[in-house]
């Protein structure tokens, strides 16, 4: 049996890969680097901006918390304004009608075609089975890549 990590010749794709790896890896000559650095008007100022100290942790945390509070407050105010506008314009009644529409449609379908009750029941059963199949597939895909050795190395760090 062949080891999956062992390099094998796959044909013309490998030759193309090798050529691309050789051609796409390059280093700029020192003359070009020096010329580009010479184009910068004040290199010392540029170097100082690159080496500027980062803000302290407490300052970054404070800015993050204040930003989160401001965003949360903005969302709360927007929620209140949208809620009061929707109540004034009657959007709540429209939403209630839209929520009741499927039940009304099914009731009319049942009255027009009595056989449709059995068809809808079968479709509901099929939907539930497909739901559980999708859940099983997601769990299988999630657990398929799980390796106990990888978990133990993370815990030891």
C-alpha positions in Angstrom: 0.0 0.0 0.0 1.3 3.5 -0.9 2.0 6.1 1.7 -0.2 9.2 1.0 2.6 11.6 2.1 5.1 10.1 -0.3 5.9 12.3 -3.3 4.8 10.7 -6.5 5.1 11.8 -10.1 1.7 12.8 -11.3 2.8 13.6 -14.8 2.9 17.0 -16.6 1.4 18.8 -13.6 4.5 18.1 -11.5 6.8 19.5 -14.2 4.7 22.6 -14.4 4.7 23.0 -10.6 8.5 22.7 -10.5 9.0 25.3 -13.2 6.5 27.7 -11.6 8.2 27.3 -8.2 11.6 28.2 -9.7 10.3 31.1 -11.7 8.1 32.7 -9.1 10.7 32.8 -6.4 13.1 35.8 -6.8 15.0 38.2 -4.7 15.5 41.9 -5.5 19.1 42.8 -6.2 20.7 45.1 -3.5 21.1 47.9 -6.1 17.3 48.0 -6.7 16.6 48.0 -3.0 19.1 50.9 -2.4 17.6 52.8 -5.3 14.1 52.5 -3.9 15.2 53.5 -0.5 16.9 56.5 -2.0 13.5 57.6 -3.4 12.2 58.1 0.1 12.6 61.8 1.0 13.4 61.4 4.7 14.2 57.8 5.6 14.8 58.5 9.2 11.2 59.8 9.6 10.0 56.7 7.8 12.0 54.4 10.1 10.7 56.2 13.2 7.1 55.7 12.1 7.7 52.0 11.6 9.3 51.7 15.1 6.7 53.7 16.9 5.7 52.1 20.2 2.3 50.4 20.4 -0.2 51.7 22.9 -0.4 50.1 26.3 -2.8 47.2 26.9 -5.0 49.2 29.2 -5.5 51.9 26.6 -6.4 49.5 23.9 -8.8 47.7 26.2 -10.4 51.0 27.2 -10.9 52.0 23.6 -12.4 48.6 22.7 -14.8 48.8 25.6 -15.9 52.4 24.8 -16.4 51.5 21.2 -18.5 48.4 22.1 -20.6 50.6 24.5 -21.1 53.2 21.8 -22.1 50.7 19.2 -24.5 48.9 21.6 -26.1 52.2 22.6 -26.5 53.2 18.9 -28.2 49.8 18.2 -30.5 50.2 21.2 -31.6 53.7 20.1 -32.1 52.5 16.5 -34.2 49.5 17.8 -36.4 51.9 19.8 -36.9 54.3 16.9 -37.7 51.5 14.4 -40.0 49.9 16.9 -42.0 53.1 17.4 -42.1 53.8 13.7 -43.3 50.3 12.9 -46.1 50.6 15.5 -47.2 53.9 14.1 -47.2 52.7 10.5 -48.9 49.4 11.2 -46.1 47.1 10.4 -46.9 44.9 13.3 -50.4 44.1 11.9 -48.8 43.3 8.5 -46.3 41.0 10.1 -49.0 39.2 12.0 -50.9 38.7 8.7 -47.8 37.4 7.0 -47.2 35.0 10.0 -50.8 33.6 9.7 -50.7 33.4 5.9 -49.2 29.9 5.6 -51.8 28.4 8.0 -54.6 30.1 6.1 -53.2 28.8 2.8 -53.0 25.3 4.1 -56.5 25.4 5.5 -57.8 26.6 2.1 -55.8 23.8 0.3 -57.3 21.2 2.7 -60.8 22.5 2.0 -60.3 22.4 -1.8 -58.4 19.1 -1.9 -59.0 16.8 1.0 -56.3 14.4 -0.2 -53.7 17.1 0.3 -53.6 16.4 4.0 -51.9 13.1 3.4 -49.5 14.6 0.9 -48.6 17.4 3.3 -48.1 14.8 6.1 -45.8 12.8 3.9 -43.8 15.9 2.9 -43.4 16.8 6.6 -42.1 13.3 7.4 -39.6 13.5 4.5 -38.5 17.0 5.6 -37.8 15.7 9.1 -35.8 12.8 7.8 -33.8 15.1 5.5 -33.2 17.3 8.5 -31.7 14.5 10.6 -29.6 13.3 7.6 -28.2 16.8 7.3 -27.4 16.9 11.0 -25.7 13.5 10.7 -23.7 14.6 7.7 -22.5 17.8 9.6 -21.5 15.8 12.6 -19.7 13.2 10.5 -17.8 15.9 8.6 -16.9 17.7 11.9 -15.7 14.5 13.6 -14.1 13.0 10.5 -11.1 15.3 10.8 -10.7 14.9 14.5 -7.6 13.2 15.7 -6.9 12.4 19.4 -3.2 13.1 19.0 -3.8 16.7 17.9 -6.0 17.4 20.9 -3.4 16.1 23.4 -0.6 18.2 21.9 -2.7 21.4 22.3 -3.5 20.6 25.9 0.2 20.1 26.8 1.1 23.6 25.5 
